[in-house]
Each structure stands twice: as structure tokens, then as C-alpha cells.
Amino acid sequence: QAYAMDSSTGFSLHSDIVANYINNFGSEAQKHYWLTRMASGETVTAIAMTETGTGSDLQAVRTTAVLDGDDYIINGSKIFITNGYLCDMAIVVCKTGDSEKGSANLSLIIVEADRMGFSKGKPLNKIGMKGQDTCELFFDHVRVPKENLLGMEGMGFMMLMKELAWERMLVAIICQAGAEAALAHTVQYTKERKAFGKTVSSFKNTRFKLAELRTEIDFCRAYLDRCMQLQLEENLGIDAAAAAKYKISEMFSKVVDECLQLHGGYGYMLEYPIARAYLDNRANRIYAGTNEIMKELISRSL
Ligand SMILES: Cc1cc2nc3c(=O)[nH]c(=O)nc-3n(C[C@H](O)[C@H](O)[C@H](O)COP(=O)(O)OP(=O)(O)OC[C@H]3O[C@@H](n4cnc5c(N)ncnc54)[C@H](O)[C@@H]3O)c2cc1C
């Protein structure tokens, strides 16, 4: 999908991220109920961490889930939630204890979209990825049974850290595929486009620029493949996943920018895939943890 330069719909968030939370931390009943519906497409899912008051600092979330008999009562709101508008279920990051305390009180709770008090804002007006709905979610005394808790109470931060490493790998994979596709489009375009009676690809500047991009892409591919191998061996560190996300998303932005330039004015027109990639790719340096936070994580391992 990324190689096709198609960023519409949040399939990956649904199948590669939310499904993993359920599969890795859910009870047998939760797995049976949700994974079957998610696989059939009957249920669209989201994961809601970010709030208006906090994004990078997950420990500071203000949404609360307070036990009342056998139920949790959830209050708060979330923003920038991929699949938020279409979702039938969201995994919501909540504080289940003292909201002033840090990570120890974070829990993940499954909230069905038809619960009383759960409402959605309009899809937000993003600069790119127009096919994906990204919106605000509001929780006003939403009552959910205790059985909707994912994993154990207070273990939310640990689960997020584990799954966010894979989420960052996914971003890196998507960026790698996108960069390879952008280069392929540009090689083809410059071979066809003529200026001064020659193809654009025949200019030394074009050949050198494409050679530089190809080299950067190949280096990133080697690192990504190494990380993938470690992931399959269950040995991928948080720092290595952060490095892959940071470096490959930066590389993708650079590749798309240079490739757009080689398309001339056509590169600025949205009917050309390179123009859409230019707008779509920008979010990769922001979500799944900003690249500044990636550098924080890498630096902690030094
Ligand atoms: C298209 C899109 C889809 C998204 N989908 C989801 C989703 O499905 N679920 C979800 O929960 N969230 C989602 N997000 C939210 C995203 O994860 C957050 O926007 C991101 O984590 C940054 O948080 P923030 O926007 O609050 O920025 P802030 O945390 O306010 O950061 C602002 C700036 O300060 C920098 N900064 C912050 N802390 C530090 C630090 N310690 N050191 C150095 N610099 C720092 C940041 O890097 C950034 O440049 C999405 C965002 C976008 C754009």
C-alpha cells in the first residue's frame, strides 16, 4: 500500500497496531470477540493516546477511568485519533488512579463507540492523508464494564512502550516503501520529460541527485532489514526502533522533496503522486512519537 503511494484509510493502524494490543494483552474472550470482527472488517478500530494538553508526554494524560462497582466511568477527551470518526471501538489510554501520578496509573480500556456518553468530533482538516479520518473523541461519564480493561490495571505504560516500538518500525517500513516508490516514479518521469532537446534524466545534476537518493535509500533499507530481523527474533530494542523511525522518516521527506523538484511544476500539482507524497509524508516525523522524542529515546541508551 505504501509503495503504491496510497495513504488513504488507516488500515495499518487497525490491523498492524490495534490488533497487536488485543492479541498480545487481551483476554481469550477479548481476542475471540474483537479479532474475529476486526479481521472480517465488521469492526474498525482506533487507539486513543493523545490529548489536547499532552502528546509527547504520555504520562500526563488527563482522561480518567474511575471504578464504580463493576464498571469504569470514563471522562476526558482525545485528539488526532486516526480512524477516530469511523471507529466502532477505541483502545483508550486512561488514568485509573491518582491523575497527578505518572506512568504507574496508566491503563488501557476498550471502549465501544456506541456507549452512552462517547461522541466524536468532525474529521480534522489535515494538509495530507485526506483519505484517513483523524478526529477528536469525547468521553462524558462513559460507563464500561471492568472486563473491558486490557491487560492489568496500571500496566498501560509498559504495554504502550512495547507496542510503540513496533508502531515506529511500521512507520519506518511505510517511509522506506514510500521513498523507493518516489524514486521509481521520478526515474521514469525524468526519462520521459524533455528540456533543451534532451531528457531531464540526461542532465548530470539529475543523474547525481538520483544517485545520491538511491544511495540513501539503500543504506536505510539495510538498517531496516536488520531491525526487522531483530524484531522477528524478538530482540529489537526501543532505541533501534526509534532510530529506524527517525532516520527513515527524515530520509523519506528528503527524497520526496528532491523528487518533487525533479518533476518541475508538475510536481506541485496534486494529480501527480509525488505532490500527494510531499503532503502525506510530513506526518511521519510527528506521529508515533515525534522525531525529537525518538532522539531522546536513542540518547537514553548511550
Ligand atoms: C496525522 C496524525 C495522526 C495521528 N494519529 C494518532 C492516533 O491514532 N492516536 C493518537 O493517540 N495520536 C495520534 N496522533 C498524535 C501524535 O502522536 C502527536 O501529535 C505526537 O505524539 C506529538 O504530540 P503533540 O502534537 O501534542 O506535540 P507536543 O508534544 O506538544 O510537541 C510539540 C513540539 O515539541 C517537541 N517536544 C516535546 N517534548 C519534547 C522533548 N522532551 N524534547 C524535545 N522536544 C520536545 C516535539 O517534538 C514537537 O516538535 C496523530 C497525529 C497526526 C498528525
Ligand as a Chemical Component Dictionary entry (heavy atoms), coordinates in Angstrom:
data_LIG
# 
_chem_comp.id                   LIG 
_chem_comp.type                 NON-POLYMER 
_chem_comp.pdbx_formal_charge   0 
_chem_comp.three_letter_code    LIG 
# 
loop_
_chem_comp_atom.comp_id 
_chem_comp_atom.atom_id 
_chem_comp_atom.alt_atom_id 
_chem_comp_atom.type_symbol 
_chem_comp_atom.charge 
_chem_comp_atom.model_Cartn_x 
_chem_comp_atom.model_Cartn_y 
_chem_comp_atom.model_Cartn_z 
_chem_comp_atom.pdbx_ordinal 
LIG C1  C1  C 0 -1.968 12.546 11.084 1  
LIG C2  C2  C 0 -1.836 12.242 12.540 2  
LIG C3  C3  C 0 -2.379 11.054 13.042 3  
LIG C4  C4  C 0 -2.283 10.769 14.405 4  
LIG N1  N1  N 0 -2.870 9.619  14.898 5  
LIG C5  C5  C 0 -2.888 9.404  16.237 6  
LIG C6  C6  C 0 -3.590 8.278  16.786 7  
LIG O1  O1  O 0 -4.165 7.449  16.061 8  
LIG N2  N2  N 0 -3.623 8.130  18.142 9  
LIG C7  C7  C 0 -3.004 9.017  18.977 10 
LIG O2  O2  O 0 -3.084 8.831  20.183 11 
LIG N3  N3  N 0 -2.326 10.090 18.491 12 
LIG C8  C8  C 0 -2.253 10.309 17.144 13 
LIG N4  N4  N 0 -1.583 11.399 16.638 14 
LIG C9  C9  C 0 -0.952 12.336 17.567 15 
LIG C10 C10 C 0 0.569  12.300 17.566 16 
LIG O3  O3  O 0 1.036  11.090 18.091 17 
LIG C11 C11 C 0 1.040  13.529 18.369 18 
LIG O4  O4  O 0 0.701  14.678 17.599 19 
LIG C12 C12 C 0 2.532  13.499 18.661 20 
LIG O5  O5  O 0 2.849  12.485 19.591 21 
LIG C13 C13 C 0 3.043  14.845 19.211 22 
LIG O6  O6  O 0 2.256  15.295 20.266 23 
LIG P1  P1  P 0 1.718  16.819 20.243 24 
LIG O7  O7  O 0 1.043  17.037 18.938 25 
LIG O8  O8  O 0 0.942  17.053 21.477 26 
LIG O9  O9  O 0 3.032  17.703 20.241 27 
LIG P2  P2  P 0 3.824  18.227 21.540 28 
LIG O10 O10 O 0 4.077  17.108 22.465 29 
LIG O11 O11 O 0 3.129  19.437 22.053 30 
LIG O12 O12 O 0 5.205  18.667 20.881 31 
LIG C14 C14 C 0 5.412  19.946 20.237 32 
LIG C15 C15 C 0 6.883  20.030 19.829 33 
LIG O13 O13 O 0 7.705  19.950 20.996 34 
LIG C16 C16 C 0 8.647  18.903 20.835 35 
LIG N5  N5  N 0 8.923  18.265 22.122 36 
LIG C17 C17 C 0 8.031  17.798 23.032 37 
LIG N6  N6  N 0 8.668  17.239 24.068 38 
LIG C18 C18 C 0 9.996  17.347 23.813 39 
LIG C19 C19 C 0 11.186 16.953 24.500 40 
LIG N7  N7  N 0 11.142 16.309 25.676 41 
LIG N8  N8  N 0 12.378 17.245 23.945 42 
LIG C20 C20 C 0 12.449 17.881 22.755 43 
LIG N9  N9  N 0 11.363 18.275 22.046 44 
LIG C21 C21 C 0 10.159 18.013 22.565 45 
LIG C22 C22 C 0 8.000  17.921 19.873 46 
LIG O14 O14 O 0 8.965  17.102 19.246 47 
LIG C23 C23 C 0 7.318  18.879 18.913 48 
LIG O15 O15 O 0 8.234  19.325 17.957 49 
LIG C24 C24 C 0 -1.625 11.679 15.272 50 
LIG C25 C25 C 0 -1.059 12.857 14.748 51 
LIG C26 C26 C 0 -1.158 13.141 13.403 52 
LIG C27 C27 C 0 -0.540 14.409 12.885 53 
# 
loop_
_chem_comp_bond.comp_id 
_chem_comp_bond.atom_id_1 
_chem_comp_bond.atom_id_2 
_chem_comp_bond.value_order 
_chem_comp_bond.pdbx_ordinal 
LIG C1  C2  SING 1  
LIG C2  C3  SING 2  
LIG C2  C26 DOUB 3  
LIG C3  C4  DOUB 4  
LIG C4  N1  SING 5  
LIG C4  C24 SING 6  
LIG N1  C5  DOUB 7  
LIG C5  C6  SING 8  
LIG C5  C8  SING 9  
LIG C6  O1  DOUB 10 
LIG C6  N2  SING 11 
LIG N2  C7  SING 12 
LIG C7  O2  DOUB 13 
LIG C7  N3  SING 14 
LIG N3  C8  DOUB 15 
LIG C8  N4  SING 16 
LIG N4  C9  SING 17 
LIG N4  C24 SING 18 
LIG C9  C10 SING 19 
LIG C10 O3  SING 20 
LIG C10 C11 SING 21 
LIG C11 O4  SING 22 
LIG C11 C12 SING 23 
LIG C12 O5  SING 24 
LIG C12 C13 SING 25 
LIG C13 O6  SING 26 
LIG O6  P1  SING 27 
LIG P1  O7  DOUB 28 
LIG P1  O8  SING 29 
LIG P1  O9  SING 30 
LIG O9  P2  SING 31 
LIG P2  O10 DOUB 32 
LIG P2  O11 SING 33 
LIG P2  O12 SING 34 
LIG O12 C14 SING 35 
LIG C14 C15 SING 36 
LIG C15 O13 SING 37 
LIG C15 C23 SING 38 
LIG O13 C16 SING 39 
LIG C16 N5  SING 40 
LIG C16 C22 SING 41 
LIG N5  C17 SING 42 
LIG N5  C21 SING 43 
LIG C17 N6  DOUB 44 
LIG N6  C18 SING 45 
LIG C18 C19 SING 46 
LIG C18 C21 DOUB 47 
LIG C19 N7  SING 48 
LIG C19 N8  DOUB 49 
LIG N8  C20 SING 50 
LIG C20 N9  DOUB 51 
LIG N9  C21 SING 52 
LIG C22 O14 SING 53 
LIG C22 C23 SING 54 
LIG C23 O15 SING 55 
LIG C24 C25 DOUB 56 
LIG C25 C26 SING 57 
LIG C26 C27 SING 58 
# 
